[in-house]
Amino acid sequence: MTNRRTFLKQTALNQTALLAIAPASAVLARGQNSQNFVTAQTEFGKIRGEQVHGIKIFKGVPYGATTAGQNRFMPPRDPAPWTGVRDTLHYGASAPQSSASADLSAESEDCLVLNVWTPAIQDGRKRPVLFWCHGGGFVSGSGSSPGTDGSNLARRGDVVVVTVNHRLNVLGFTYLAEFGGADFASSGDAACWTSYMRCDGCARTSNSSAGIRTR
């Protein structure tokens, strides 16, 4: 039978051993994680995603500029090109909405982002692109939700899965030309123009084997 002094001594030794091992484990984990990063070239700059169980994942990739400020109620514009490599490891913002569910990402007018799941990049193959536009009656919803993860679909179907966020409700469908003049002639179709912009991107993605394209 172990006495109290021996028990405390052994416990202290075990804790010391664990503390010595922990930093090495953390370094190893960081090294393994860094090996799971993948990069792709888009029309606006390079992006960095991650590989999870063989699927390359890019989240929050901008396909349009912010819809706030002078771009509010206007047709979508291209995002500003960036230099270096942009991290696309987390979902981008959901469009502003009045009845968002708890699992959606934070809301912002800078919401023209898409998410991509693909089995491979630049492997010489042309894959079908499954473009998923969320429901919600054009007043709510988001493609930035864990419930719309495309990993299994990409893996089982050998397809590229794309989910998107877009303008909703009054910010996407309010016709203001009667009040603001010709500059707002397309304001009632702003969300539809956004839809065309992102569908055009998916079509060009499916016809390209050079990488991931966002338009």
Secondary structure, DSSP 8 states (H G I E B T S, - for coil): ---HHHHHHHHHHHHHHHHHHHHHHHHHHHHHHHTTEEEEEETTEEEEEEEETTEEEEEEEESS---SGGGTTS--------SSEEE-BS---B---SS--TTS--B-S---EEEEEES-SSSS----EEEE---STTTS--S-SGGG--HHHHHHHT-EEEEE----THHHH---HHHH-GGGTTGGGHHHHHHHHHHHHHHHHHT--SS----
